Each structure stands twice: as structure tokens, then as C-alpha cells.
Amino acid sequence: MESQKNYKSFWNDKAATPDSAFVAVDGSTNEETARLTGTYSAHQVTAALDLKPTDRVLELGCGVGRIGREIAPRVAHWEGTDISSNMIEVARERLKDHANVGFTELSRSSLQPLPDASFDKAYCVAVFIHMDKEDFFLYLEEMARVVKPGGLIYFDVWNMASAVGWRRYALEIDQHRAADHSRRKDVARNQFSSPEEVRIFLDRAGFDLTLLLAESPWVQAIGVRRGSNVDVEALRKHAQSVSARVAYAPLWTELFAGLLDVATGKKPPMQMWEALADDARGEEIPMFREWYLGMWKGNEANWGPAPR
């Protein structure tokens, strides 16, 4: 299949329509879900990067502008980059009311034609998980090139060292176990990392680590670009002080584990739905409820009619 050949053809195929683009980004089946998940991620990014109104900010893998739509009003300039022209087309429409945004379509694992040291900060959410490790590292090197010395980056990757993260990884292993091994694996399949791998990649790419979080199914990292007189220890203290706002909450992990239970037949779909009734438990509840409802509607043949 053409869509298996490279990242660009794969993601352009996945984003053939605006609706399919939303689903491909994070499973969102409508604008409301995308805004809920985008807001959640934007809160993490804002805390991790200590965003200021004067910042020029880069997003690697902006997709449909799920996060960028929430970040753009908070900064001087937001630049969305993506390898898929179809994704950028949707993002451009969603951010059309913001005069301080730009878009750069990528052609390979590089941030050309963006200039050296042209951004104060950069982030990448749920994107490195769809790359071979060589491309993951090449993009980190490019982030080091385009971010100013002393500038911050934030990113996350699937965490195989987490119990729940490993359960998610096991789904990929099972899928490959039954696959046609004469064909190349899905070019943008979910891939998983360990905290130690993230430490090594950051260091080799030219960043000092200021925070590493690995208690959830995600490894989350904040790094500072080397090459300035910035006080790294002060940045580490600040990052630690906001770590609770950056981390995926225990409730997120609990609810995600519930989704895995449903997906693997360990929990009836309605039991999970009932667990999403109490908004007072945390902001994750309405987000997961919308997310899960979309999943159910796409699986009615197996799960029965979705709740109304």
C-alpha cells in the first residue's frame, strides 16, 4: 500500500477528510472532544514551558491544531509544523482567526526551512510515539537547532516501564504476532520508550534534562538547550514545582487502564461508561467520557448501541 511507504503518505491518507484527521490525531470524533483533549494538553505544555506572552513557540507534529488552538492566544507567535499537508489544511482552518500563527509543511525528519535559534520554546505531544527511533532522535537534534540556547522543550512518549504502558505495548506485540511478517511493519505504528532512553536522547541531542516524569503510561520530559549561561539548577527547581500540573494525573492512568480493560474484553463497555459519570472526580472525567463515547459509536457492532 502507498500509505505504508513513508510518514507523509501515511498521514495524508489518514487525514483524507477533516473528520478522519481528527480521529487520526488522538481518537477525537468531534470538535468538542478535540477541544477537551487539546485544553488538557495545552495546560501541560503551558506549565512545562512556563509560556510567556513574548514567546515564539514551535509545535512539532501539530496535526489539526488540537493543542495549537489553545496555545496560540497565550504567546507572541505559534508555528505549527507537520509532515501532512492535509493535517495542516485542517489546522489552518481551525486557527484562521489568529493572526500570530504560521505553518510549515515538513518533507522529512527535519525542520528545514526554519532558521537556527528562531524559537524560544518548542513542544511535541503524542508524535514521537509514531516514529522509528532514528527519526525521533533526528527531530530532537532539529529542535536543538531551531530553539535558542537556554530555550526549553517539552515532549512525551509511550512509557513501556509503566505497568499500564506495558499493557498498551502488549496490544502492539499481539497485533504483530498475528501479522504478515513478510511485509514491513506499519510505518507509523505506536512505538514505546523507556525513561533511560529519553535521558540518553536528550543528552545526545544537546539538551540538559530539567524534569522527567514516568509514573504514568507516558514518559514526559523537559529539557533546556545547552549553550547559554542559564541556571539549569534553577530551571530544575521550577520544573519540579510545577510537575503536578505537567504530569498525567493518576486518574488519567486509571481511566486509560479502564479503556484497555474494555478493549481486551475484561470489562463490559457499560461498566466503563458508568465510571465516567462523576465529573467531580477531576477534569479527566468529561474528557474521557466524550472520548469513550466516540469510541463506542465506532464499535456498536461489537459493543451494542452507544449510550444516548
N, C-alpha and C positions, 0 to 999 in steps of 0.2 A: 504493500500500500504506500502511496506517495506520502501520506501523513506520518509514516513511520521513519522517513528518511532523515529529518532534522527538526530542530525545535521550531523553526519558523513555519514550516508546512504543517506540523502537528498542531500548533496553537492557532494558526489561521483556520484550520479545519474545525477545531473545537469552537472557535468564535465565528462560525459562518453566519450566525444571526445574533442580534443583541441578546435574545433570551438564552441561547446556548452559551454565549460568552459569560453571562452571569453565573450559570451553572458550573462552567469550567473553572472559574476563578476560585470559588470556595463552596460550591454547592448551593448558592443562593438561587432561589427560583423566582424571586420578585424584587422590586426596588426596596420594599420595606425590610426584607431580610438583609440585603446588601448594606443598607444604612445602619442597621443594628450591629452587624459584624464589623462594618467599617469604622463605626464610632468606637467600638471596643478596642480595635487595633490602634486607632488613632490616639486613644488615651495612653496606650502603652508606649507608642512612638514618642509622643509629646513628653512624657516623663523621662524616657530613656535618653533622649537627645537634649533635654532641657531647652526646648524650642523657644526662640525669641522672635519678636516681630521683624527684626532686621535680618533674619537668617535666609540664605539661599539654600534650598533643600532639594536633594535628589532622591527620587524613589526608583529603585531598580526592580523592574517587573511590575509596572503599575496596573496591568490588567485593565479593568473597566473603570478605574479611578475610584474603587471602593474606599480606599484609605485617603487617597489624594483629595477627594471631595471634602473631606473633613479637615485635612491638614492645611490646604491652601489658604483659608481665611486667617490662619494664625501666623503666617510667615510672609517675608517680602517677595519671595519667588519660590514656586514649586515646579520642578521639572519631572515629568513622567517619562520613563523610558520603558520600552517593551520590544520584544522581538516580533510581535504580531501586529501587523498593520490593522487587522480587524479589531483587535482589542483597543488599540489607540483610537480608532474611529468612535467606538462607544464611549471611551473615557473623554474624548474631546467634546462630545455632545453633552455628557453629564456635567462637565466643568465649564461650559460655554459662557456662564455668567461671571466667571472670574478672569479679570484682566491680567493677573500676575502669574499665569501658568504657561508652560511650554511643553512640547512633546518631542521626543527623539526616538525614531524607529531604529532599532539595532539590527545588524546583519549577521553578527557572530558574537562570540563571547568576548566582547569589547565594548567600551563606552565611547568609542570614536563616533562622531567628531567632537565630543565635548572637550573643552580645553583643560589643561592641567590646573589644579588648585582653583577651580571655578565655583566650588560649593563649600559652604560652611559645615554642612552635615548631610548624611545620607542614611537611607534605611532600605531594608529588603525583607518583606514578610511573606512567608509561605511560598517562596520562589526557589531558593536553593534546593529545596526538597525534590524538585523535578529535574535536577541536573546530575550528569556524571560528575564525579569528584574533580576531574581536571577543569571542567567549566566553572564549578563552584569556586575553585581557587583563582582561576583567571579573572573572574569578576571581582573577587576581593582585591586582587592586585590593581585592577582598574579603579575600584573605589578609592584605593590609596592614592592613585594618580590624580583623580579629579577633586578629592577633598583636600582642603588646605591643611598644612601642618598644624597640629593641635586641634583639628576638627574631629567630631565624633561620628561613629557609625553604629547602627543597631541592626541586628538580624536575628532570625530564628530558623531552626531546622528540626526535623523529627528526631526524637531522642530514643535511641534503642536501649539506653541504660535505664530508662524508666520502665516499671512493670507494665503500665498501661501502654506506653510507647512500644514496648516489645510485642504486646498483643496486636497492635496495629501493624507492626512489621510482619508478624506471623501471617497475616492475611495476604501480604505480598508474596511471601515464601510459598504459601499454599497455591496461590494463583500460578506461580512459575512452575511449581511441581507438576501441575497438570498441563502446562503449555507445550507448544510445539518447539522443542529445543533446537530445531534446525533453522529457526528464524531468530533475528535479533530481538532482544527484549524491547518492550515499549520504550521509545526514545525519551519520553517524559514521565516515566513511571515514578511513583513515590520512592524516594531513597532516604536512608536513615544514617545518622551520625552519632558520635559519642561526644561527651564533654571534652575528652582529651584531644580528639581530632580537631574540634573547634579551636581549642587553645593553640594547637600547632599551626593551623591555617592562618589564624590572626597574626601570630608572631612572624611567620614567614612572609606574609603579605605586607608587613610594615606597620602593624598596629600594636600598641600596648593594651592589654586587657584591663578594663576597669570594672566589669561586672560579668559574672557567669551564673546563670540560673538553670538548674537541671532537675528540679523536683517534679516537674510536670512531664507530659509527653513531648515537650519541646525543650531543646537547648536554646537559651536566649543569651545573646552576648552583646556587650557594649565595648567598643574599642576606640582608642584615640590615636590619630595619625601621628607617627613619630616625625621629628624634625623641627620642633619648636621648643621654647622654654616653658611650656605649660607644666603646671604642677600635677603630675599624674596621681600622686597620693591624694591630693585634694579632690580630684575627679573621682577617685575610687570611693572616698568617703561620701561624696554627694550621691554617687550611683547607689551605694548601699542604703542611703537614707530614703531613696525613692523606690527601692527594689520591690516593695509590696505593690506599688502602682504599676510596675513593669511586668511582674510575674503573672502567669496564668494562675488564677485562683484555684485552691483545692476544689471548689465547686465546679469549675470548668472541667477538671480532670474527672471528677465523679460523674458528671453528665456525659462526658465523652465516653467513659467506660460503659455507661448505660447504652449508648448508641451501638457500641461494639457488641454488647450482650444481645441486642435486638438483631443486629446484622448476622450474628453467628447462631441464632436460634435459642439462646439461653434465657431470653426474656421475651414475653409476649409484647407486641407493639403497644397495646393499650396500657400496660403497666408502666412503660416509659412515659407515655402521654400523661398519665396521672401524676407522675413525679415532676411534671413541668407546670403544675397548677399554681404554685405558691410564689408569686413574684417577690414576696418579702424576703425570700432566701438570698436574693442577690440579683445583680443586673444580668447575670448569665442566663437566668430562667427565661425571660421573654425572648432573648436572642436564640437560645436553643429551641424554644417552642416553635418559633417561626421556621427555623432551620429544619427541625424534625418534621413539621407539618408538610413542608415541601418534599422531603424525602418520602414520606408516607404516600403522598399523592402520586409519586412516581413509582410506587411499589404496591398499588392497590390490588394488582393481580395476585400477589402473594400474601399481603397483609390484610386484605379486606378493605372496605370503604374507609377513607380517611375521616377523622372527626370533623364536624361542621361547626 
